[in-house]
């Protein structure tokens, strides 16, 4: 599924009509203007645009994607070796990988100082469903059970 994201587009003409937009009424970012609801299916099953965008950028970088695939396997292996009583092995691996992806994104974000741009970037990163990204990364790992 991650590779399919690189070949998809976030908004279709049908979705624009559903959201009440006229043809061509789309922002350069590929998003429908604020205040318009977009069906979840237009983000390839991801929770929201922000989550889809982070996943897309990771999947478009081969080295980064390979590194996270390795981390996904390591997290699942660790969860099997050291089970936690109150979590399933898959949930433990998902939480661990989600924390790693979030830490990577926060570390990779540019230092914008105290500014409007820093606030907007922080708000966007605050909307990302890190567990959703981890769930997708782990889905190709043998023995992983996707979140319900």
C-alpha positions in Angstrom: 0.0 0.0 0.0 2.9 2.4 0.8 4.2 2.2 -2.8 0.7 2.9 -4.2 0.6 6.2 -2.4 3.3 7.6 -4.6 1.2 7.0 -7.7 -2.1 8.4 -6.3 -3.5 11.9 -6.1 -5.2 13.3 -3.0 -8.3 14.8 -4.6 -10.5 13.6 -7.4 -13.1 15.5 -9.4 -15.9 13.5 -7.8 -14.7 14.4 -4.3 -14.5 18.0 -5.3 -18.2 17.9 -6.5 -19.2 16.2 -3.2 -17.4 19.0 -1.3 -19.3 21.6 -3.2 -16.2 22.9 -5.2 -16.4 24.0 -8.8 -14.0 22.3 -11.2 -10.5 23.8 -10.9 -11.2 25.0 -7.3 -8.2 23.4 -5.7 -5.2 24.7 -3.8 -1.6 24.2 -5.1 -1.1 21.7 -2.3 -3.7 19.5 -3.9 -6.1 20.1 -1.1 -9.7 21.3 -1.1 -9.9 24.7 0.6 -10.4 24.8 4.4 -13.9 24.1 5.7 -14.6 21.4 3.1 -14.9 17.8 4.3 -13.0 15.2 2.3 -14.0 11.6 2.5 -11.3 9.5 4.3 -10.9 7.2 1.3 -9.2 10.0 -0.6 -6.2 9.6 1.6 -5.8 6.0 0.8 -7.3 4.9 4.0 -5.2 7.2 6.2 -6.8 9.1 9.0 -6.2 12.6 7.4 -4.2 14.6 5.0 -1.3 15.2 7.4 -0.9 11.4 8.1 -1.1 10.6 4.4 1.5 13.3 3.5 4.0 12.1 6.1 3.6 8.5 4.9 3.9 9.6 1.3 7.2 11.5 1.9 8.7 8.5 3.7 7.6 6.1 1.0 9.1 8.3 -1.7 12.6 8.2 -0.1 14.0 4.7 -0.7 16.6 4.9 2.0 14.2 6.2 4.6 11.6 3.6 3.7 14.2 0.8 3.9 15.3 2.1 7.3 11.7 2.2 8.6 11.0 -1.3 7.2 14.0 -2.5 9.2 12.8 -0.7 12.3 9.3 -2.3 11.8 10.9 -5.7 11.8 13.1 -4.9 14.8 10.0 -3.5 16.8 8.0 -6.7 16.0 11.0 -8.9 17.0 11.5 -6.9 20.3 7.8 -7.2 21.1 7.9 -11.0 20.6 11.0 -11.3 22.8 9.8 -9.1 25.6 6.0 -9.3 25.7 4.1 -6.8 27.8 1.2 -8.2 29.8 -1.3 -5.5 28.9 -0.6 -5.2 25.1 -0.7 -7.6 22.2 2.6 -8.1 20.4 1.3 -6.2 17.4 0.1 -3.3 19.5 3.5 -3.1 21.3 5.3 -3.1 18.0 3.0 -0.5 16.6 3.4 1.8 19.5 7.2 1.5 19.4 7.4 2.2 15.7 5.0 5.0 15.9 7.2 6.7 18.5 10.2 6.2 16.3 8.5 7.7 13.2 7.3 10.7 15.3 10.7 11.3 16.8 12.2 11.2 13.3 9.7 13.7 12.0 10.3 16.1 14.9 14.1 15.8 14.6 13.9 16.3 10.8 11.7 19.4 11.0 13.5 22.7 10.4 14.0 25.1 13.3 11.7 27.9 12.4 12.1 29.8 15.7 9.1 31.5 17.2 7.0 32.2 14.2 3.7 31.7 12.4 5.4 29.0 10.3 6.6 27.1 13.3 3.1 27.2 14.8 1.6 25.9 11.6 4.1 23.1 11.2 3.6 22.1 14.8 -0.2 22.1 14.3 0.1 20.0 11.2 2.4 17.5 12.9 0.0 17.4 15.8 -2.7 16.0 13.5 -0.6 13.1 12.3 -1.8 9.7 13.4 1.6 8.1 14.0 0.1 4.7 14.9 -1.7 4.7 11.5 1.6 5.1 9.7 3.3 2.5 11.9 0.4 0.1 11.3 0.9 0.5 7.5 4.6 0.0 7.8 4.2 -3.1 9.9 1.5 -4.6 7.7 4.1 -6.2 5.4 5.9 -7.8 8.3 5.3 -11.5 8.9 3.2 -12.2 12.0 1.8 -8.7 12.4 -1.9 -8.2 12.9 -3.3 -4.9 11.7 -5.1 -2.6 14.1 -8.9 -2.8 14.1 
